[in-house]
Amino acid sequence: MILVTGSEGQVGYELLRTLAPLGRVKGLTRADGDLSDRNTVLALLNEHKPCCIVNAAAYTAVDKAETDTEAAKALNTTLPATLAEWAKVNQTHLFHYSTDYVYDGSGTNPWVETDPTGPLSVYGKTKLAGDQALLEAGIGAVIFRTSWVYGARGRNFMLTMIKLGQERDELSVVADQWGTPTPAWLIAQVTATAVREKLKGTKGIEGVYHLTCTGDTNWCDFARAIMQEAQALGISIRIEKDRIKPIPTADYPAPAPRPLNSRLNVAKLERAFNLQLPDWRNAMQLTIRDWAEHNRNLD
């Protein structure tokens, strides 16, 4: 059995579909138990006895984490450590998701996996501690560090922008934070490739990999691209492209500091799994089309 934690999230939803051809898949949601409780986690693992764990559960409320530190630590640090502990005893494959927030966001070059970390926020610090717990466990875990995740379902930047584009005449969006928008379906597809190789017994697949689309943009230009593609698909967008105004991060203060440079170099991942990751614009177009088609079917 392949066990997916956090299966109600946007990545978890895609994982349940994408991993299905590889074997029986069980998703764990909040209804199955409190994953911030170590004993509950161990009980669930002993009940299902998975051969593979894909940990998509995390505390992702970046700003709230600044004050809700213990809850963030429980899901982002303690949960991965508990999963690793069980996986080591039971010889289980473990896959986990990390974030661009483990870096300090300095410079302009894409980060590589061997670069020094330096998280600026509680969220980033708790996620990094979770990564370190997995690496120190010595179980051959695979850690995918990704960034700017969005999808056709759930709550994310793309869907928020489409909604605001239908309601507003003008919008201000941060333009000095750079990164690569990455859809949940791509994360799930790459994960399935890695899981397949692990289940086949392929050696040398372990450690940290950056997993994003290719290319880069800023939030303001990403918002403009979303509006443009939505309009091309016949979606009613009220706001004009030139009415989406760029602003600096300083004009949009938040409790948790954001990394200004979230570009991630994906060369290691492409080499390891013989992949060619898509440009972020092409992936965005597919994602918006998926969203549009899904909503047409609901009408």
Summary of the structure (lengths in Angstrom):
residues: 299
radius of gyration: 19.0
end to end distance: 36.1
largest distance: 57.3
contacts: 1016
relative contact order: 0.16
helix: 48%
strand: 16%
